Amino acid sequence: MENKLQATIDIGSHSCILLIAAFEDVPAAAAVAPETTETPAASSEAPVAPRKILVPKLQKVEVCRLGEDIYEHGKITPERIQELVNIMTKFRMDLHALGADLKAVAMTEAMRKATNPDEVIEAVEKAVWVKPRVITGEEEGKLTYRSVKEWHGEGNVTIDIGGGSTELSNGETTFSIPVGALKMFKAMGPIPGPEYKKFIKETFKDLSFKGMTKKPVYLIGGTGTALAMVFLNSQTFDYKAIEGLEMSLADLEAVTTRITNLSKELRAMLPGLGNGRHEVIICGLFWLRSLLEKLRVETFKISTAGLRFGLLYPPEKEPEPKPKKRPAFLKKTDATSETAIPEQVGEDK
């Protein structure tokens, strides 16, 4: 059916997110951000066929903190599995109420590290009737980049800060760093201290950001959404207001200072910092600042897109691998061999 509601579930280290969305036609020449509805001015050029973009209809976030169990036990405990099942059951009720078709359930860093993934997968499958898939960090980064590309075009770098890992991608290079807001909180507490400088030095020691510096940056994930809501002082999640919101390093510093100066209780009352987000947000913002400095940018934009959207797009064709250039000394050797063979043949004659 045309525009049938489709859904995905993203089970992360800190939160579970349900997305129910539909593909809708927009003018091809219009801006790609999902909130854009205006038709561009008429031109003398031939009309271009409309394109389809993915428009969210319902998004729900529930805190699951699977990464906490990984940090403390190395596996997902029975109590945490039951909490996860309860969340999935509520998601399934929403799916059935709206008649949405659940296309995929993805599990990320916490399940990549868990020693009992099969037990958790089986429990989730019974709750939502779809078998979840544990995806790699690289796959997560590629799907996140795809979701942003569909709305905002190519030539960008995406940063997806999760609870247990962070993915960066520019469309050609994608990598996952095993650092996230929840993981940092468990190691350093709500506000990183002097040990953070050493932590950053060790983390960046073997990482290369070649091809990613000085490009437009889109921040994805719960850290970005919470940052935007505090910055805008918006008590409710409004993806149209957040999508494409541009902030500077000075804005980031101001929000970080504001949050840090509050007590734990007052912090929890800020927009977007409920459900335990107030405990991990400062770690996430410290980490974001370090990444932006490495990428050598002064501004960045926030996107509400992410893995859950990328899962609904049809797979793209993998680019053909570029032929490897042969070193000059090998080319010289080949040329010498080619000229040497006929001479030897002549001597045999």
PyMOL commands that set and color helices and strands:
alter all, ss='L'
color gray80, all
select helices_A, chain A and resi 66-73+78-98+109-113+117-128+137-152+181-188+195-204+222-232+239-242+249-260+264-267+277-295+307-310+328-348
alter helices_A, ss='H'
color red, helices_A
select strands_A, chain A and resi 6-11+15-26+51-63+101-107+133-134+157-161+166-169+174-177+217-220+245-248+299-302
alter strands_A, ss='S'
color yellow, strands_A
deselect
rebuild
show_as cartoon
